[in-house]
Amino acid sequence: MATTLRVGVGRCDITPALGTLLMGYPDPYGKRGGERVRDPLYATALAFESGNERAAIVVCDVGIIDDIFVAQIRERASARTGIRPDKITVSAIQTHCAPRTQLVWGWCELDMPYMDGIMVPQAIEAIVKADAAKVPARMGVGTTQSMVGVNRRQVMDNHGIGLGQNPWGVFDPEMTVLRFESAKGTLANLVHYGAHPTVLGPWDKVISRDWPGVMIDRVEGLTKATTLFINGAVGDIAPRSNSLGAIGDGEVALLEVGGLAGLDAMRAWRSIKDFRDVELATITHTFELPFKPLTPLEQAKKNQAEFEPKKTEPGAGMAEYKHWTAVIEAHAKPARTGRPFLQTITSLGPVAIVPFAGEPFGETVMRMRLVSPFQHTLCASTTSGNNAYFCTRESLHRGGYEVWVGRALGAYLLAENIDDVLVEQNRKLLDQLMAKVRPPVPAA
């Protein structure tokens, strides 16, 4: 089977021991330990090679992955495979029923034994397995419209924004499925869609991939091929369950949402009739994620004093106190204008995978797809790092959880035009990548 592309798939188990503390909901005192494994967690990787280009993508069934562990996975996997570190994309599916993979004030501490002993080494091993298993493959693409997600920025009775379901709010309904075919049949699948995996709530003390797990298991059962899930416009999108909230109501809702996702994914999968040789290409560039200026020192001191009585309260109370303390401390150091982000966009023929080191809103992802020169642009949430929510400028006036929660991660908050910066920077890279793989038609 002649082709320019070689593809390999690898998977390793990253399920923690029972009793491991779970991440996703405020639990700074460690009361939410996993009591059973509803479905196992994995690190699943695809490795690609085309001509002189090599790349890999690993998706871990956890909530988020701190930047330092992204760097560790890249460097150590590169040492074993020869794939350049910046050509390795590290993504998290955003389940809220997995171990603690980042320090979040008011929410959780970082589970270093899990990261050092299980997740990081197994993610590396999945990449190594995938790279060693590469075979010639062709790719097909299918898309469908899916109602799995719903905007979660509900307008409440007090006219503020709360976590719920907003039936007229923006959400991205497009689901995309990549299907890789080898001489022996379907080698692997990749499903892309955007919705928070929060069907299971803080009362659910189970280890689980949430609704993506139900979908993945269904697709794998029907196609007999390893399947990865990359989350898309997750920032302001909830799973659409009949609980009518941003969080579902347990197992029935889990099967409800995951079953619909599986049905939609298989509809897209079965629609794929055209499999082609595709070229692998990548582009890397470091740009700055801009920060707002720090809150003035005197105001930060007043805010710290206001939240001092609440500093032991899970969630907002503790996060606010620690945030304002950090702002005060930051005033004693040189001011920061932003933080660097190493972006790597990977293209496979008509498909471009665009990492977002945080959680983009639906509107931003659809803007990105509109201006992209690629036929299919898959914006990958919580990928290659984490910087909380990438809110739209329009969302800032009404506020809400997504606008506020950046305070749980540090002293500096992202600039109000972060959505425009991400669209502009990524569009430039996409245009350059397209010019690289499809040079302009020469003038007559």
VEXDREN-2710 file (C-alpha; in Angstrom, 1 decimal):
% VEXDREN-2710
k/r/px/py/pz
1/MET/0.0/0.0/0.0
2/ALA/2.0/3.0/-1.3
3/THR/1.7/6.1/0.8
4/THR/3.7/9.0/2.1
5/LEU/2.3/8.7/5.6
6/ARG/3.2/6.2/8.3
7/VAL/1.1/6.0/11.4
8/GLY/1.5/4.2/14.7
9/VAL/-0.8/3.9/17.8
10/GLY/0.2/3.2/21.4
11/ARG/-1.7/3.0/24.6
12/CYS/-0.8/2.7/28.3
13/ASP/-2.9/2.5/31.4
14/ILE/-2.7/5.5/33.7
15/THR/-5.5/4.4/36.1
16/PRO/-4.6/5.4/39.7
17/ALA/-5.0/3.3/42.8
18/LEU/-8.3/3.4/44.7
19/GLY/-8.3/6.2/47.3
20/THR/-6.4/8.5/45.0
21/LEU/-7.8/12.1/45.4
22/LEU/-9.7/13.3/42.4
23/MET/-9.5/16.7/40.6
24/GLY/-12.1/19.0/39.1
25/TYR/-14.2/20.3/42.0
26/PRO/-13.2/22.3/45.1
27/ASP/-11.7/19.8/47.5
28/PRO/-8.6/21.3/49.2
29/TYR/-9.0/19.1/52.3
30/GLY/-8.9/15.8/50.3
31/LYS/-12.4/14.3/50.9
32/ARG/-13.0/13.1/47.3
33/GLY/-11.0/9.9/46.9
34/GLY/-11.7/7.5/44.2
35/GLU/-13.8/4.6/45.6
36/ARG/-14.1/2.5/42.5
37/VAL/-12.9/2.4/38.9
38/ARG/-16.0/3.0/36.7
39/ASP/-13.8/2.9/33.5
40/PRO/-10.0/2.9/33.3
41/LEU/-7.8/5.9/32.3
42/TYR/-5.3/5.8/29.5
43/ALA/-2.6/7.7/27.7
44/THR/-3.1/7.1/24.0
45/ALA/-0.7/8.2/21.4
46/LEU/-0.5/8.5/17.6
47/ALA/2.9/8.8/15.9
48/PHE/3.3/10.1/12.4
49/GLU/6.1/10.1/9.8
50/SER/6.1/11.6/6.3
51/GLY/9.2/12.2/4.3
52/ASN/11.6/13.9/6.8
53/GLU/8.8/15.1/9.1
54/ARG/8.0/13.3/12.3
55/ALA/5.4/14.1/15.0
56/ALA/3.3/12.6/17.8
57/ILE/0.2/13.4/19.8
58/VAL/-0.6/11.9/23.2
59/VAL/-3.9/12.3/24.8
60/CYS/-4.2/11.6/28.6
61/ASP/-7.5/10.8/30.3
62/VAL/-7.0/13.5/33.0
63/GLY/-8.3/17.0/33.7
64/ILE/-5.4/19.2/32.8
65/ILE/-1.6/18.9/32.6
66/ASP/0.6/21.5/34.1
67/ASP/3.2/23.0/31.7
68/ILE/6.1/21.5/33.6
69/PHE/4.9/18.0/32.9
70/VAL/4.2/18.8/29.3
71/ALA/7.9/19.7/29.0
72/GLN/8.9/16.5/30.8
73/ILE/6.9/14.3/28.5
74/ARG/8.2/16.0/25.4
75/GLU/11.9/15.9/26.4
76/ARG/11.9/12.3/27.7
77/ALA/9.8/10.9/24.8
78/SER/12.1/12.7/22.4
79/ALA/15.2/11.1/24.0
80/ARG/13.7/7.7/23.3
81/THR/12.2/8.2/19.9
82/GLY/14.2/11.0/18.2
83/ILE/11.1/13.0/17.6
84/ARG/11.8/16.7/18.3
85/PRO/10.3/17.7/21.6
86/ASP/8.4/20.6/20.1
87/LYS/6.8/18.2/17.6
88/ILE/5.1/16.2/20.4
89/THR/1.6/17.5/21.4
90/VAL/0.4/16.6/24.9
91/SER/-3.4/16.9/25.5
92/ALA/-5.9/16.2/28.3
93/ILE/-9.5/15.3/27.8
94/GLN/-10.7/17.4/30.8
95/THR/-12.4/14.6/32.8
96/HIS/-13.2/15.7/36.4
97/CYS/-12.8/12.2/37.8
98/ALA/-9.1/11.7/37.5
99/PRO/-6.1/12.5/39.8
100/ARG/-4.7/15.9/40.6
101/THR/-2.5/17.0/37.8
102/GLN/-2.1/20.7/38.7
103/LEU/-2.1/22.9/41.8
104/VAL/-5.3/25.0/41.8
105/TRP/-5.8/27.2/44.8
106/GLY/-9.1/26.4/46.6
107/TRP/-9.4/23.2/44.6
108/CYS/-6.5/20.8/45.1
109/GLU/-2.8/20.2/45.6
110/LEU/-0.6/18.5/43.0
111/ASP/-0.4/14.7/43.2
112/MET/3.4/14.3/42.6
113/PRO/3.5/10.5/43.2
114/TYR/0.9/10.0/40.6
115/MET/2.6/12.3/38.1
116/ASP/6.1/10.9/38.6
117/GLY/5.1/7.3/39.1
118/ILE/2.2/6.8/36.6
119/MET/1.1/9.5/34.3
120/VAL/4.3/11.0/33.0
121/PRO/6.2/7.7/32.4
122/GLN/3.1/6.0/30.9
123/ALA/2.4/8.9/28.6
124/ILE/6.0/8.6/27.4
125/GLU/5.7/4.9/27.0
126/ALA/2.5/5.4/24.9
127/ILE/4.5/7.7/22.5
128/VAL/7.4/5.2/22.3
129/LYS/5.0/2.3/21.5
130/ALA/3.2/4.4/18.8
131/ASP/6.5/5.4/17.2
132/ALA/7.7/1.8/17.1
133/ALA/4.4/0.6/15.6
134/LYS/4.2/2.9/12.5
135/VAL/2.9/1.4/9.3
136/PRO/1.8/2.9/6.0
137/ALA/-1.7/4.4/6.3
138/ARG/-4.2/6.6/4.5
139/MET/-6.6/9.0/6.2
140/GLY/-10.2/9.8/5.7
141/VAL/-12.2/12.7/7.4
142/GLY/-15.9/12.7/8.4
143/THR/-17.9/15.5/10.0
144/THR/-21.4/15.7/11.5
145/GLN/-23.5/18.0/13.6
146/SER/-23.8/17.0/17.3
147/MET/-26.0/18.2/20.1
148/VAL/-23.8/16.7/22.8
149/GLY/-22.7/20.2/24.0
150/VAL/-24.7/23.2/25.2
151/ASN/-23.6/26.7/26.3
152/ARG/-23.3/26.6/30.1
153/ARG/-23.3/30.4/30.9
154/GLN/-26.9/30.6/32.1
155/VAL/-28.4/34.0/32.9
156/MET/-29.7/33.7/36.4
157/ASP/-32.6/35.4/38.2
158/ASN/-30.3/38.1/39.5
159/HIS/-29.2/38.8/35.9
160/GLY/-25.7/37.4/36.6
161/ILE/-24.1/34.4/35.0
162/GLY/-24.1/31.0/36.7
163/LEU/-23.1/27.5/35.6
164/GLY/-26.2/25.9/34.0
165/GLN/-27.5/25.6/30.5
166/ASN/-28.1/28.5/28.1
167/PRO/-30.1/27.2/25.2
168/TRP/-29.5/30.3/23.1
169/GLY/-25.9/30.6/23.9
170/VAL/-23.1/29.9/21.4
171/PHE/-21.7/26.4/21.2
172/ASP/-19.8/24.5/18.5
173/PRO/-21.9/21.7/17.1
174/GLU/-19.3/20.3/14.7
175/MET/-17.8/16.8/15.4
176/THR/-14.9/15.6/13.3
177/VAL/-13.6/12.1/13.0
178/LEU/-10.3/11.1/11.5
179/ARG/-10.0/7.5/10.4
180/PHE/-6.6/6.0/9.6
181/GLU/-6.7/2.9/7.4
182/SER/-3.8/0.4/7.0
183/ALA/-3.5/-2.7/4.8
184/LYS/-5.2/-4.6/7.6
185/GLY/-8.1/-2.3/8.0
186/THR/-8.9/0.5/10.4
187/LEU/-5.7/1.3/12.4
188/ALA/-7.0/4.1/14.6
189/ASN/-9.6/6.8/15.0
190/LEU/-9.5/10.4/16.3
191/VAL/-12.7/12.1/17.5
192/HIS/-12.8/15.9/18.0
193/TYR/-15.6/17.7/19.8
194/GLY/-16.0/20.3/22.4
195/ALA/-17.9/19.8/25.7
196/HIS/-16.9/19.6/29.4
197/PRO/-16.7/16.1/30.7
198/THR/-18.7/17.0/33.8
199/VAL/-21.6/14.6/33.7
200/LEU/-20.2/13.1/36.9
201/GLY/-20.3/15.6/39.7
202/PRO/-18.4/16.2/43.0
203/TRP/-20.5/13.6/44.7
204/ASP/-19.3/10.9/42.3
205/LYS/-16.3/9.3/43.9
206/VAL/-15.4/7.2/40.9
207/ILE/-12.4/7.1/38.5
208/SER/-13.7/7.7/35.0
209/ARG/-13.2/9.3/31.6
210/ASP/-16.8/10.7/32.0
211/TRP/-18.9/10.9/28.8
212/PRO/-15.9/10.7/26.4
213/GLY/-15.2/7.2/27.9
214/VAL/-18.6/5.9/27.0
215/MET/-18.2/7.3/23.5
216/ILE/-14.7/6.0/23.0
217/ASP/-15.6/2.5/24.2
218/ARG/-18.6/2.4/21.8
219/VAL/-16.5/3.5/18.8
220/GLU/-13.7/1.1/19.6
221/GLY/-16.2/-1.7/20.1
222/LEU/-17.8/-1.1/16.7
223/THR/-14.6/-0.3/14.7
224/LYS/-12.2/-2.6/16.4
225/ALA/-9.6/0.2/16.4
226/THR/-8.0/2.3/19.1
227/THR/-9.7/5.7/19.4
228/LEU/-8.5/9.0/20.8
229/PHE/-10.6/12.0/21.9
230/ILE/-9.4/15.6/21.6
231/ASN/-11.6/18.1/23.3
232/GLY/-12.4/21.3/21.4
233/ALA/-14.5/24.4/22.5
234/VAL/-14.7/23.3/26.1
235/GLY/-14.5/26.6/27.9
236/ASP/-18.1/27.6/28.0
237/ILE/-19.7/24.3/26.9
238/ALA/-21.4/21.8/29.2
239/PRO/-22.6/18.3/28.4
240/ARG/-26.2/18.5/27.3
241/SER/-27.9/16.1/29.8
242/ASN/-31.5/16.2/31.0
243/SER/-30.3/17.4/34.4
244/LEU/-30.5/20.9/32.6
245/GLY/-27.3/21.9/34.5
246/ALA/-23.6/22.2/33.7
247/ILE/-23.1/19.0/35.8
248/GLY/-25.1/15.8/35.1
249/ASP/-26.9/13.6/37.6
250/GLY/-24.9/10.4/37.5
251/GLU/-24.9/7.2/35.6
252/VAL/-28.1/7.7/33.6
253/ALA/-26.9/11.1/32.4
254/LEU/-23.5/9.6/31.6
255/LEU/-25.0/7.0/29.3
256/GLU/-27.3/9.6/27.9
257/VAL/-24.6/12.0/26.8
258/GLY/-21.9/9.4/26.0
259/GLY/-24.3/7.3/24.0
260/LEU/-25.4/10.3/21.9
261/ALA/-21.7/11.1/21.3
262/GLY/-21.0/7.6/20.2
263/LEU/-23.9/7.6/17.9
264/ASP/-22.8/10.9/16.3
265/ALA/-19.1/9.7/16.1
266/MET/-20.2/6.5/14.3
267/ARG/-22.4/8.5/11.9
268/ALA/-19.3/10.6/10.9
269/TRP/-17.1/7.5/10.8
270/ARG/-19.4/5.6/8.5
271/SER/-19.7/8.6/6.2
272/ILE/-16.0/8.4/5.3
273/LYS/-15.6/6.8/1.9
274/ASP/-12.5/8.6/0.6
275/PHE/-9.1/7.6/2.0
276/ARG/-6.0/9.4/0.7
277/ASP/-2.3/9.7/1.1
278/VAL/-1.8/12.8/3.2
279/GLU/1.3/14.8/4.0
280/LEU/2.4/15.5/7.5
281/ALA/3.7/19.0/8.3
282/THR/4.3/21.1/11.4
283/ILE/5.0/24.6/12.3
284/THR/6.3/25.9/15.6
285/HIS/6.6/29.4/17.0
286/THR/6.7/31.0/20.5
287/PHE/4.4/33.9/21.2
288/GLU/3.2/35.7/24.3
289/LEU/0.0/35.2/26.1
290/PRO/-0.5/38.7/27.4
291/PHE/-1.4/39.6/31.0
292/LYS/-3.5/42.3/32.5
293/PRO/-1.6/44.8/34.7
294/LEU/-1.6/43.8/38.3
295/THR/-4.3/45.2/40.5
296/PRO/-2.8/48.3/42.3
297/LEU/-1.1/47.3/45.6
298/GLU/-3.4/49.2/48.0
299/GLN/-6.5/47.7/46.4
300/ALA/-4.9/44.2/46.6
301/LYS/-4.2/44.7/50.3
302/LYS/-7.8/45.7/50.8
303/ASN/-9.0/42.6/48.9
304/GLN/-6.7/40.3/50.9
305/ALA/-8.1/41.7/54.1
306/GLU/-11.7/41.2/52.9
307/PHE/-11.0/37.5/52.2
308/GLU/-8.8/36.8/55.2
309/PRO/-11.8/35.5/57.2
310/LYS/-12.7/33.1/54.2
311/LYS/-9.2/31.8/53.5
312/THR/-10.0/28.3/54.7
313/GLU/-13.2/28.0/52.7
314/PRO/-13.0/25.5/49.7
315/GLY/-13.2/27.1/46.3
316/ALA/-13.7/30.9/46.0
317/GLY/-12.7/31.9/49.6
318/MET/-9.4/30.2/49.6
319/ALA/-8.6/31.1/46.0
320/GLU/-9.4/34.8/46.5
321/TYR/-7.2/35.0/49.6
322/LYS/-4.3/33.2/48.0
323/HIS/-4.6/35.2/44.8
324/TRP/-4.5/38.6/46.5
325/THR/-1.6/37.4/48.6
326/ALA/0.2/36.5/45.4
327/VAL/-0.6/39.9/43.8
328/ILE/0.9/41.7/46.8
329/GLU/4.1/39.5/46.6
330/ALA/4.2/40.1/42.8
331/HIS/4.4/43.9/43.3
332/ALA/7.8/43.4/45.0
333/LYS/9.2/41.9/41.7
334/PRO/9.6/43.2/38.2
335/ALA/6.2/43.5/36.4
336/ARG/5.4/40.8/33.8
337/THR/3.6/41.5/30.6
338/GLY/2.7/37.9/29.7
339/ARG/4.1/34.4/29.5
340/PRO/5.6/32.7/26.5
341/PHE/3.8/29.8/24.8
342/LEU/5.5/27.4/22.5
343/GLN/2.9/26.6/19.8
344/THR/3.1/23.7/17.5
345/ILE/0.5/23.2/14.8
346/THR/0.3/19.8/13.2
347/SER/-1.3/19.3/9.8
348/LEU/-2.3/16.0/8.1
349/GLY/-3.4/16.9/4.6
350/PRO/-6.6/19.0/4.9
351/VAL/-6.6/18.8/8.7
352/ALA/-4.8/21.2/11.1
353/ILE/-4.6/20.5/14.9
354/VAL/-4.2/23.7/16.8
355/PRO/-3.4/23.4/20.5
356/PHE/-4.8/25.8/23.1
357/ALA/-3.0/25.8/26.4
358/GLY/-6.3/26.5/28.3
359/GLU/-10.0/26.3/27.6
360/PRO/-11.3/28.3/24.6
361/PHE/-14.9/29.4/24.3
362/GLY/-17.1/28.2/21.4
363/GLU/-17.1/31.5/19.7
364/THR/-13.3/31.6/19.5
365/VAL/-13.0/28.1/18.1
366/MET/-15.6/28.9/15.4
367/ARG/-13.7/32.1/14.6
368/MET/-10.5/30.1/14.3
369/ARG/-12.1/27.6/11.9
370/LEU/-13.6/30.4/9.8
371/VAL/-10.3/32.2/9.2
372/SER/-8.2/29.1/8.8
373/PRO/-7.0/28.2/5.3
374/PHE/-7.4/24.4/6.2
375/GLN/-10.5/22.6/5.4
376/HIS/-10.7/21.1/8.9
377/THR/-9.2/23.0/11.8
378/LEU/-9.4/21.1/15.1
379/CYS/-8.8/23.4/18.1
380/ALA/-7.4/21.3/20.9
381/SER/-8.4/22.5/24.4
382/THR/-6.1/22.0/27.5
383/THR/-3.3/21.0/25.2
384/SER/0.4/21.7/25.6
385/GLY/-0.2/23.4/29.0
386/ASN/-2.9/25.1/31.0
387/ASN/-3.8/28.8/31.5
388/ALA/-7.4/28.5/32.8
389/TYR/-10.1/29.9/30.5
390/PHE/-9.6/31.9/27.3
391/CYS/-12.7/34.0/27.7
392/THR/-14.2/36.1/24.9
393/ARG/-14.0/39.8/25.4
394/GLU/-17.9/39.9/25.2
395/SER/-18.1/37.6/28.2
396/LEU/-16.1/39.8/30.6
397/HIS/-18.9/42.4/31.2
398/ARG/-21.3/39.8/32.6
399/GLY/-18.6/37.9/34.5
400/GLY/-19.3/34.4/35.8
401/TYR/-17.2/31.5/36.8
402/GLU/-15.0/31.3/33.7
403/VAL/-14.1/35.0/34.0
404/TRP/-13.2/34.7/37.7
405/VAL/-11.5/31.4/38.1
406/GLY/-8.1/32.5/36.7
407/ARG/-7.5/33.8/40.2
408/ALA/-7.0/30.2/41.3
409/LEU/-3.8/29.8/39.3
410/GLY/-1.7/32.8/40.1
411/ALA/-1.2/36.6/40.6
412/TYR/-1.5/37.5/36.9
413/LEU/-4.7/37.2/34.8
414/LEU/-4.9/37.0/31.1
415/ALA/-5.5/40.2/29.1
416/GLU/-9.0/41.0/28.0
417/ASN/-8.1/40.6/24.3
418/ILE/-6.7/37.1/24.8
419/ASP/-9.3/35.7/22.3
420/ASP/-8.2/38.1/19.6
421/VAL/-4.5/37.4/20.3
422/LEU/-5.0/33.7/20.0
423/VAL/-7.0/34.0/16.7
424/GLU/-4.4/36.4/15.2
425/GLN/-1.3/34.5/16.2
426/ASN/-2.7/31.1/15.2
427/ARG/-4.0/32.4/11.9
428/LYS/-0.6/33.7/11.0
429/LEU/0.9/30.2/11.7
430/LEU/-1.9/28.4/9.8
431/ASP/-1.3/30.7/6.8
432/GLN/2.4/30.0/6.9
433/LEU/1.8/26.3/7.3
434/MET/-0.5/26.2/4.3
435/ALA/2.0/28.1/2.2
436/LYS/4.5/25.5/3.2
437/VAL/2.4/22.5/2.2
438/ARG/0.5/24.1/-0.7
439/PRO/2.6/26.9/-2.3
440/PRO/0.6/29.6/-4.1
441/VAL/-0.2/29.0/-7.7
442/PRO/2.4/30.9/-9.8
443/ALA/1.2/33.8/-11.8
444/ALA/0.8/33.4/-15.6
END
